[in-house]
Amino acid sequence: MDLDLQGRIERFTLPEILQLIAAGRKSGTLGIQKDDSIVMVYFRDGNVVYGYGPRQTFHLGQLLKERGVISDQQLQEAVSLQAKSENSKRLGEIMISRSYIDRADLQQVVTQQVEELLYGLLSWQSGSFKFYENQFPTEEEITVDLSVENVILEGLRRVDEMNMVRETLPDLEAVYTISASQAGRTRDVTLKAEEWNVMALVDGRRSLDEVCKLSSLEREETLKLLAHLKLAGIITRTERKKETSSPELEKMANRLAGLFEDYLTARPRPHTVNRAVTSTFVGEAD
């Protein structure tokens, strides 16, 4: 990937930009600007570790108050102290020093703060971006470790627009397959049951239209989940796989199945073996 990856969001969508950084296991800062709003997202080895943007991010103190961790009076006192120090001390540090919160509280809220920032970014349709490799404007004591795929999936779950589906999947006769992990990167992806079920139908042979027909979900919902999986880089377009079966192979498979059945009929397994086999399959199901 180019060290100075940059461009317009109208040309490269934010999910695509995040995927590029994650796939290359890059470290650095992604700067994103829209009008007078600027957001900075920090990456370490392809994962999101921090992010901030005064106009987009949820106020740290407000999140702590909403969770019932601090009172309104404590928040006001901390904000007042921060103003007197001319922002030389972060709000979280001030509240820890006054024993209003502990580091576990701060870690939890910072994670939520960064997640909400990223979810909001995914709705941006215009703006510019630039990636600064191995550069970080600030040193953060409290960081997070967020999978890009999970961020994209959760952010897109909040979007209810079929326009996004049509733009992402313009050709329903296209065939998709599960994408391979790149650059030796281990992907930590959390999928919901319906997403797993739809992904299981993507086999490199079926078209999107065929996947929709086989899905137990409504067509519109299936397409939405397929679009999410594509934008998260979990499925990718491919050429339709050729069927490898032939009459000779089928004949051989049927013959082997018949022989195996004859073998089981002729030689019943001992009771102890049955217990072992049953135990093995139960263990695998667990």
N, C-alpha and C positions, 0 to 999 in steps of 0.2 A: 504494500500500500504506500502511496505517496506520503512523504513526511509532512507535506503541507496540504493534506486533503482539505479542500475547501470548495465552496460553490453555493448554489441557491437551493432552498428547500423545494422550490417548484420543480426542480430537475431531479433531485435525489430526496426521497422521503426520509423522515427521521428514523423510522425503523430500519431502512436500508443503511443509513449512516451508522447507526448503533451496531448493526450486524457486521459491517466492515471492520470496525474497531475491535469488536469481540472476536471475530474469526481470526484476525491477525494477532490476537493476544497483546494488543498495544497498551502502553502506559502513556498517560499524558492528559491534556485538558481539551475538551470539546467546547468551543465557544459558539453560542447560538444567539443571533440578534434578530429581533423583529421590531421595527420602528425604534422606539427608545427603550425597549426592554431587552436586557442582556442576561443570559443564563450561562453558567459555567458548570460543566460536568466533568468530574475527575475519574479517570480509569486506571486500574492497576491490573496488568496481565489480562486485559479484556473484560474485566468485571467493573461495575460502577462502585466507587468507594466514597464519593461525596458529590454534592451538588449544591449550588446556591444561585439565587436570583431574587433580588429585593421585591420585584413586582409579581413574581410567580409563587415563590415559596410561602408556606404557611408560617406564621410567626411562631417561633419556638415557645415563647412564654404563653401564648394563647393555647397552643396544643397541650402544654403542661397543665394549664388551668382547666381545660375541657376534660382532661383525664382525672381531674380531682387530686392531682399531685401537689399543687400549690394553690394558695388562696389568691383572691384578687388583690388583697393588701400586699401580700408577699411579692406578687408580680409588679405592682406599682413601685414598691421600694427598690426592687432589682433594676427596673427600668430607670428610675431616678438616679441610682448609683452609677449606672452605665453612662447616662448623660453627663454626669459630673466628671467621669473619667475620660470624656471625649472619645468614647468607643474604643479606648485602649484595652479594655477587658471585655471579653465576650459575655453575653447574658448568661449562658450556661455556667461559665466559670464563677460568675458572681453568686449565682444561686447555690452552687456547690459549696463555695466558701462560707456562705451563711447557713449551711445545713438545711436549706429548703428542699433539696433533692440530693440523690446520690448518683453515682456514675451509671448504674443500671437504668435508672429513670431517664437519664440523658441519652443513653445509647438507644433506648426504645423509641424515644421521641425523634431523635435525629434520623433514625431509619424511616419512620413514617413521613418526616419532613421531606427527605430526599425522594421517597417513592411518590408522594403527591406531586412534587415538582416535575418528575419525569412523566407521570400520567398526563399532566396538563400539557406538557410539551408535545405529546403525540397528536394533539388536535391542531397543531400549527400547520397551516397550509402554505405559508409564505415566510420569507426571511432568508438570512444567510448564515453560513456556518464555516468554521475553520478549526482544524485539529492541530494542537501544538504538542508534538511528540516529546515525551519526557520532560514536560514543563508543567509546573504547578504554581499558580499565583500565591497560594497560602499553604502553610503547614497546619494540618488539622489533627488535633489530639483525638477526637472522636470520629471514627470513620465507619463505613458500612461495607458490606460485601454482597452486592446484588447481581444476580444473573441477568444479563441483557434479555435473554429469551423470556424469562418470567416477567420482567418489567413490561416488555412489549405485549405479551399475552394479557396481562392484567389490565394494562391501559386500554387495549382494544376491546376488552370485555365491557368496558364502560361506554363504548361508542356504539350507537344504534343507528347506523346509516348504511342503507343499501348502496349508496353512491360509492362508498369505500369498497364494497364487494365488487361492483362492476368495474372499477378502476384496477383493482388488484387481480381479478380473474376475468379478463375480457373474453376469453375463449373457453367455453365450457366443454369443448371437444378435446381440449388439451389433456395430456396424461402427466400425472405427478408421481413422485416417489419420495421416500424418506431421505432427507439430505444427510450426508456424512459429516461428522465433526471434522473441523479443519485445524491444521497446525498442531495436532496432538492435543487440542484443548478438550477437557472434559466438560460436557454440558450438564448443568444442574437445572433441569426443567421440571416444573410441577404442573401437571395437566389435570383438568377435571375429568370425571368419568365420561361425559359426552364427547369431550375432545379426544380422549383415548379411543372411543368407539369409532369416531369418524376417521381418525388417523389410521386405524387398523384396516380400513377399506382402501387406503391409498397404497397400491401395490406395484406401480409401474406399468400396469396393464389396463386398468380401468380409466376411462375418461372422468372428468369431474361430473358430467351429467350422469354417468353410470353410478358413481359414488352416491350422488343424491338419491337415485332410485333405490339403492340398497340400504340407505341410511334409515334408521328407525325414527329420526327426527323429521320435522317439516323441512321442505326444500330450502326455504329462505334461511332457516337456522343452520342447516348443514353448510350452505354456501358461506355464511358468516364465519363459521368455525374454520372452514377451509381457508378463507382469506386470512384469518388470524394466524393459522399455522404457517402459511406462506410468508406473511410479513415478519413472523418471528424466526424465519429461516429454518423451520423444522421440516417442511416439505419443499421440494423444488421441481420445476418442470423438467421432463425427460422425454426421450423417444420411447414409444410403446415397446415393451419387451416382447420378443418373439416367443410364441408358444414352443416349448421344447419337447412336448409329448408327441409320440408318433404311434401308429398302429402296432409296430413291433414292440415298442416300449410298454404300451398298455397291455399287450398280450403277455409279455414277460412278467409284469407286475401282477397280473391276475393269476398267472401260474404259480408265482412265489406265494401269493396269498392263499391259494388252494393247498399248496404243500404244507404251509405253516398250520393251517386249520386241521389238516389230516394228522399232523404231528401232535397237536394238542389233544385231539380226539383219541389217538392211539396211546398216548403216554400222559395220563392225568398227573398233575403236579402234586407232590406231597403237601400235607396240611401246613407244615412249617414254612414251606416256600410261599404258599398263598399268603400267610401272615406277613412274611417279609415284604412281598411285593405290595400288598395293601398298605403296609406301614410306609413304604417308600413314596407311594403316590400321595398319601395323606400329608406327608412331610413337605412334598413339593407344592401341594395346594396351599399349605400354610405360608 
